[in-house]
Amino acid sequence: MNKRRGFTLVELLVVIAIIAMLVTLLLPAVQSAREAARRTQCSNNLKNLGLACLNHESVNQFFPTGGWGWSWVGDADRGQGEQQPGGWVYNILPYMEEGAFHAMSGDGIRDEITQAQMDGAARVISQPLALINCPTRRESRPYANGTGAINASPIPLAGRSDYAISCGSQQANELNPGPATIAAGSNGWGPGSETGRSSGKIIYSGFSFTNSKIGVNHIEDGVSKTVMLMEKFVTSDWYTTGQDWGDNETWCTGFNNDNFRSTYFLPKQDTTTDRTTQDRARYLAGSAHGAGIFVCNGDGSVEMIPYGIDPLIWTAKGHRSNGAEVVVGGN
């Protein structure tokens, strides 16, 4: 009589141990493949954003203007120039097939903030945009909204951006004019700021800042050599909380450190909370990638910049002409 022979306990344990070893060996490879896919998506995001900025420049003869400051969001009735309070991402929406989304914040009344306009603006900023979120860092969804806007109804959650446009190679990347008199047709900054001087003391040498009207003709160093868009640094344990001073507002705000960065400091990989450097962190380019950050140059080309790039080279890549003094005046 033949007896059916099964596995012994020892044999089963050996098989389980072999499977566990294979999983251990394969897991890093799987994770590496997933991160490679996420890096590719991040690079593609910047490519598409860069093309939208170039389309904006082609139509309007200047790259998307920076808006009025962190107290303001986009208003569809106020055009694409210096009278537009919203930031660069809002201004390129029509150039990345989001024209209807862009129009949602308008009410047809240019020089008055109505409740309808404020409610429409709130609907815009409450929605995330997958194109402006790096999948390595966080998912595209609304996060805690740290501050309110003069021309939008208050909302607890808002979309955020992981990318910033370059305002130049100077340290400063934020200014806020406070309540502007929209009915008077001016945001309070005065003339002469469209190509660099926006407060009378700081010269911005990049692509976008408050009131900016920078065209291809202003990029004297060549668009292929000058950084237009970059990934921004975010404190890694504050990805979702809104506690990072450079990541606590919506993607739709005007000129501020949530959506604008400079090349004054070297880029840095995202790290956990360090309150001693938080004041500097809001100015940094950075990413969740291990090797460096992706940037989009002024010609739409995307490249990865290593964290260890020479400081002089990095600073120069943020300046559109590399000849002028970038900071003047005092506080």
Secondary structure as UniProt FT lines:
FT   HELIX           9..60
FT   TURN            70..71
FT   HELIX           76..78
FT   TURN            82..83
FT   HELIX           88..92
FT   HELIX           93..96
FT   HELIX           99..103
FT   TURN            104..105
FT   TURN            110..111
FT   HELIX           115..125
FT   HELIX           130..132
FT   TURN            135..137
FT   STRAND          143..144
FT   TURN            150..151
FT   STRAND          157..158
FT   STRAND          163..168
FT   HELIX           182..184
FT   TURN            193..196
FT   STRAND          202..203
FT   TURN            210..211
FT   HELIX           216..218
FT   TURN            220..221
FT   HELIX           223..225
FT   STRAND          227..232
FT   HELIX           236..238
FT   TURN            239..241
FT   TURN            245..246
FT   TURN            251..252
FT   TURN            257..259
FT   STRAND          260..262
FT   STRAND          268..269
FT   TURN            275..277
FT   HELIX           278..281
FT   TURN            282..283
FT   STRAND          285..287
FT   STRAND          292..297
FT   TURN            298..299
FT   STRAND          302..306
FT   TURN            307..308
FT   HELIX           311..317
//
